[in-house]
Amino acid sequence: MAALITTPRLLSIGGGALGELPALMARLGLKHPLIVTDPFIAGCGILDQATSLLRGTGIAWGLFQDTVSDPTTDVISAGVERLEEVPYDSLVAIGGGSPIDTAKGMSVLHANGGQMRDYKVPNDIPKIGLPIIAVPTTAGTGSEVTRFTVITDNETDEKMLIAGLACCPTAAIVDFELTLTMPLRLTADTGIDSLTHAIEAYVSRRANPYTDGLAKNAMGLIARHIRSACAAPDNRAAREAMMLGATTAGMAFSNASVALVHGMSRPIGAFFHVPHGLSNAMLLPEITAFSAPAALDRYADCARAMGIAPDGEGSQSAVARLLDELRALNDELQVPSPKAYGIDRARYDELLPVMAAQALASGSPQNNPRVPTRDEIIDLYRRVYD
């Protein structure tokens, strides 16, 4: 069966790539963007770099800097109101996954009207909205190249997966120099998030030869450099490898889909306000152990791609090495369990049926090599807790 591949029209990748923003806009015929970012980026100097470039070439711009971690429907609505004040012709999203996902939601809602929940998977998005130029400042989500956005419904606390061509940025600027000041916790969590993207893309039931190559390349880059990036934040080679790994993993999962880890991660983030990368990290070792028997050779390939198992080693042994590595990585990077994070056990247990239902409704578990039942998801949540 043929694979349908979706990617941004233009990618500018490398140190100093942010400087290409005006030229890239000119290539696309864009002249009046609304910049979408968050208060941190607005205050740390990165926004000033971007706006100075635009100002220097006579490009007028507006600013929406009220995005929040884990974008919400209320923030999307506020962003759309800002879009309607002036005839902007594009969106420039600068920041981590949250500003980029916010810009995607704004583009969808501005073009199609209604409510964000009208477009959650499996619903279609009828119209493609304003073009988006994504400028990631973290090496993690890969949102700069994906056809997905995740928005939390303020009324239900559900993290909704929105998917389609309308969510894929028109262009992306991938500049690892923007990540040099990322703190350890953010580097670790977004790095494991990227690794999860690559592993899930490779073992997904929707994997294809195109995404396989991207996923294995990303696994190798991330596994070999994540510890260095965390230990030495100014290690340019490690930062560049992590950024490239995040982007290639994003391209892989955008075209092969994620699986059970992501399906179970979203409810944890929505109900307990755990950052997305961290909730993925909490789940990855246990979910991999659950899933591996159904795709032993594919998971063994992951171990080989990560450089933790030699090519000639059997699949059973290679998978054992993979599980040991994922647990060791969480331990070394101090990834907490839900219990250690401070999530109340009684509330957690109370929400298990709802979280399991939301995980299944996202569609991601159906891509997993071993498709779980509702009761198996509840059991996995219990095992992960402490």
C-alpha positions in Angstrom: 0.0 0.0 0.0 1.4 3.4 -0.9 2.3 5.9 1.9 1.0 9.4 1.7 3.7 11.8 3.0 3.0 15.2 4.4 5.9 17.7 5.1 6.4 21.5 5.2 7.0 23.1 1.8 10.3 24.7 3.0 12.8 23.8 5.7 15.7 25.9 6.8 18.0 23.9 9.0 21.2 24.7 10.8 22.9 27.1 13.2 21.9 30.7 12.5 18.9 29.6 10.4 16.7 32.2 12.1 18.4 34.8 10.0 16.6 33.3 6.9 13.2 34.3 8.2 12.7 37.4 6.0 14.0 35.7 2.9 11.8 32.6 3.6 8.7 34.8 4.0 9.6 36.5 0.7 9.8 33.2 -1.1 6.3 32.4 0.1 4.9 35.9 -0.7 4.1 36.7 2.9 4.2 40.2 4.1 2.2 40.7 7.3 2.5 37.9 10.0 1.1 37.6 13.5 3.8 36.3 15.7 2.6 33.6 18.1 4.8 33.0 21.2 4.8 32.8 25.0 6.0 35.2 27.7 9.3 33.5 28.2 10.3 33.8 24.5 9.0 37.3 24.5 11.4 38.2 27.4 14.5 36.1 26.8 15.8 37.8 23.6 14.7 35.3 21.0 11.6 37.3 20.0 13.7 40.4 19.7 16.1 38.6 17.3 13.1 37.7 15.1 11.4 41.0 15.1 14.7 42.9 14.4 15.1 40.7 11.3 11.5 41.6 10.2 11.9 45.2 11.0 15.1 45.4 9.0 13.4 44.3 5.9 10.3 46.5 6.3 7.9 43.6 7.3 5.1 44.7 9.6 4.0 42.2 12.2 1.6 41.8 15.1 2.1 39.9 18.4 0.2 37.3 20.3 2.3 36.2 23.3 -0.4 34.7 25.6 0.2 31.1 24.8 0.4 28.6 27.7 1.9 25.2 28.2 -0.5 22.6 26.9 -2.6 25.0 24.7 -6.3 25.3 25.6 -9.4 26.1 23.7 -9.7 29.4 25.6 -6.3 30.5 24.4 -7.0 29.4 20.8 -10.2 31.5 20.9 -8.3 34.6 22.2 -5.7 34.1 19.5 -8.4 33.9 16.8 -9.9 37.2 18.1 -6.4 38.8 17.7 -6.2 37.4 14.1 -9.6 39.0 13.3 -8.4 42.5 14.3 -6.1 43.0 11.4 -5.9 41.3 8.0 -2.8 39.2 8.7 -1.6 36.9 5.9 0.4 34.4 8.0 1.4 33.1 11.4 5.0 32.9 12.7 5.1 30.5 15.7 8.2 30.9 17.9 8.8 28.7 20.9 8.3 25.1 22.0 5.5 22.8 21.0 2.9 24.9 22.8 3.2 28.1 20.7 3.4 26.1 17.5 0.4 24.0 18.4 -1.4 27.2 19.4 -0.7 28.7 16.0 -2.0 25.5 14.3 -5.2 25.7 16.3 -5.7 29.4 15.5 -5.2 28.8 11.8 -7.7 25.9 11.8 -10.4 27.8 13.8 -9.9 31.1 12.0 -10.5 29.4 8.6 -13.3 27.0 9.6 -15.2 28.6 12.6 -17.1 26.6 15.2 -15.3 25.0 18.2 -11.9 23.2 18.3 -13.7 20.0 19.4 -15.5 20.0 16.1 -12.1 19.0 14.5 -10.7 16.4 16.9 -9.8 13.1 15.4 -11.4 11.4 13.4 -13.2 14.6 12.2 -12.0 16.3 9.0 -10.8 19.9 8.8 -12.6 21.3 5.7 -10.4 24.4 4.9 -6.7 25.1 5.1 -6.1 28.3 7.0 -3.3 30.9 7.1 0.2 29.6 6.4 2.4 28.9 9.4 6.1 29.4 9.7 7.3 27.4 12.7 10.4 28.3 14.6 11.1 25.7 17.4 13.2 26.7 20.4 13.2 23.3 22.0 14.5 20.0 20.6 11.4 17.9 21.4 7.9 18.0 20.0 8.7 18.0 16.3 5.5 20.1 15.8 7.3 22.2 13.3 7.0 19.4 10.7 3.9 17.5 11.8 0.3 17.4 10.7 -0.9 17.3 14.3 -1.8 19.6 17.1 -3.0 18.8 20.6 -5.5 21.2 22.3 -7.0 20.8 25.8 -10.7 21.5 26.0 -11.3 23.8 28.9 -14.8 22.5 29.5 -13.9 18.7 29.7 -10.1 18.7 30.4 -9.7 16.4 27.4 -6.5 16.7 25.4 -7.9 16.6 21.9 -5.8 15.4 18.9 -6.4 17.5 15.8 -4.9 16.1 12.6 -4.8 16.9 8.9 -3.0 18.8 6.2 -4.3 22.1 7.7 -2.1 21.5 10.8 1.1 21.1 8.8 3.3 24.3 8.8 4.0 25.7 5.4 7.7 26.2 6.5 10.0 25.6 9.4 13.2 27.2 10.6 15.2 24.7 12.7 18.0 26.6 14.4 19.8 24.6 17.1 21.4 27.8 18.4 18.0 28.7 19.9 18.2 25.7 22.2 21.6 26.5 23.8 20.0 27.9 27.0 17.5 25.1 27.5 17.6 23.9 31.2 18.4 20.3 32.1 14.8 19.3 32.9 13.4 20.7 29.7 16.3 19.2 27.7 15.7 15.8 29.2 11.9 15.7 28.9 11.8 17.0 25.4 14.7 14.7 24.4 12.9 11.6 25.7 9.7 12.9 24.0 11.6 12.9 20.7 13.0 9.4 21.3 9.4 8.3 22.0 8.3 9.8 18.7 11.0 7.9 16.8 10.4 4.6 18.5 6.6 4.8 18.1 6.9 5.8 14.5 9.1 2.8 13.8 6.9 0.2 15.6 3.6 1.8 14.5 1.2 -0.4 12.4 1.2 2.6 9.9 5.0 2.6 9.5 6.4 2.7 6.0 9.9 2.6 4.4 10.1 6.4 4.2 9.4 6.9 7.9 11.5 3.9 9.0 14.7 5.6 7.7 13.8 8.9 9.5 12.9 7.1 12.7 16.1 5.1 12.9 18.2 8.1 12.1 16.5 10.1 14.8 16.9 7.3 17.4 20.6 7.2 16.7 21.1 10.9 17.0 19.0 11.2 20.2 20.4 8.2 22.0 24.0 9.1 21.4 23.7 12.8 22.4 20.9 13.2 25.0 23.1 12.7 28.0 25.8 15.1 26.6 23.1 17.8 25.9 21.8 17.5 29.5 25.3 17.4 31.1 26.8 20.2 29.0 24.1 22.6 27.8 26.6 24.6 25.6 27.8 21.5 23.8 26.9 22.7 20.3 27.4 19.3 18.6 25.0 17.6 21.0 22.5 20.4 20.7 22.6 20.2 16.9 22.2 16.4 17.0 19.2 16.7 19.4 17.5 19.4 17.2 18.0 17.4 14.0 16.8 14.2 15.9 13.7 16.0 17.1 12.8 17.3 13.6 13.4 13.9 11.8 11.4 12.1 14.5 8.6 14.6 13.9 8.6 13.9 10.2 8.6 10.2 11.0 5.6 10.1 13.4 3.7 12.7 11.4 3.6 10.2 8.6 3.4 6.9 10.5 1.6 8.1 13.6 2.4 7.6 17.3 1.0 4.8 19.4 0.1 3.7 22.9 2.6 5.9 24.9 1.1 9.1 23.4 -2.5 7.8 23.7 -1.9 7.3 27.5 0.2 10.3 28.0 -2.4 12.9 26.9 -4.9 12.2 29.8 -2.1 12.4 32.4 -1.1 15.8 31.0 -4.7 17.1 30.8 -5.8 16.0 34.3 -2.6 16.5 36.3 -0.8 19.2 34.3 2.2 17.1 33.6 4.3 18.5 30.7 3.8 16.4 27.6 7.4 15.2 27.2 7.6 14.3 30.9 4.4 12.2 30.8 5.7 10.4 27.8 9.0 9.7 29.6 7.0 8.3 32.6 5.3 5.8 30.4 7.9 4.8 27.8 9.7 1.9 29.6 6.6 0.2 30.9 4.6 0.6 27.6 7.6 -0.7 25.6 7.8 -3.8 27.8 4.1 -4.4 27.3 4.3 -3.9 23.5 7.6 -5.5 22.6 6.4 -9.2 22.5 4.1 -8.3 19.6 6.9 -6.8 17.5 10.1 -8.2 18.8 12.2 -7.7 15.6 11.0 -4.1 15.2 11.9 -3.2 18.8 15.2 -5.0 18.4 15.9 -2.7 15.4 15.3 0.2 17.7 18.0 -1.1 20.1 20.4 -1.4 17.1 19.6 2.0 15.8 20.3 3.5 19.2 23.7 1.8 19.3 22.9 -0.3 22.4 22.8 -3.7 20.6 25.2 -5.0 17.9 23.8 -5.9 14.5 24.4 -9.7 15.0 22.6 -10.0 18.3 19.3 -11.8 18.5 16.0 -9.9 18.9 15.2 -11.2 22.4 18.5 -10.1 23.8 18.5 -6.8 21.9 15.0 -5.9 23.3 16.2 -6.7 26.8 19.0 -4.2 26.2 16.5 -1.7 25.0 14.3 -2.0 28.1 17.4 -1.7 30.3 18.5 1.4 28.5 15.1 3.1 28.7 14.9 2.5 32.4 18.5 3.6 32.9 17.9 6.8 30.9 14.9 7.7 33.0 16.9 7.0 36.2 19.9 9.0 35.1 17.8 12.0 33.9 15.7 11.8 37.1 12.3 11.2 35.4 9.8 10.9 38.3 7.0 8.5 38.5 3.4 9.9 38.7 3.7 9.2 42.5 7.0 11.0 42.8 5.7 13.9 40.8 3.1 14.5 43.5 0.0 13.1 41.7 -2.6 12.1 44.4 -3.2 8.4 44.3 -6.9 8.6 45.1 -7.6 11.1 42.4 -5.4 9.1 39.9 -7.3 5.9 40.7 -10.7 7.7 40.4 -9.8 9.0 36.9 -8.4 5.7 35.5 -11.6 4.7 33.6 -11.9 8.2 32.1 -8.2 8.3 31.2 -8.4 4.9 29.6 -11.4 5.9 27.6 -9.8 9.1 26.4 -6.6 7.2 25.5 -8.5 4.8 23.3 -10.6 7.5 21.8 -7.5 9.3 20.6 -6.9 6.5 18.1 -3.2 6.3 18.9 -3.4 2.9 20.8 -4.8 1.3 17.6 -1.4 1.9 15.9 0.4 0.0 18.6 1.9 -3.4 17.8 -0.1 -4.8 20.7 -3.5 -3.1 20.9 -4.6 -2.9 24.5 -8.1 -3.3 25.9 -9.5 -0.7 28.3 -8.7 -2.9 31.3 -5.1 -3.4 30.1 -4.7 0.4 29.8 -6.0 0.8 33.4 -3.5 -1.9 34.6 -0.7 -0.1 32.8 -1.6 3.2 34.4 -1.5 1.4 37.8 1.9 -0.2 37.1 3.4 3.2 36.0 2.1 5.1 39.0 4.9 4.1 41.5 
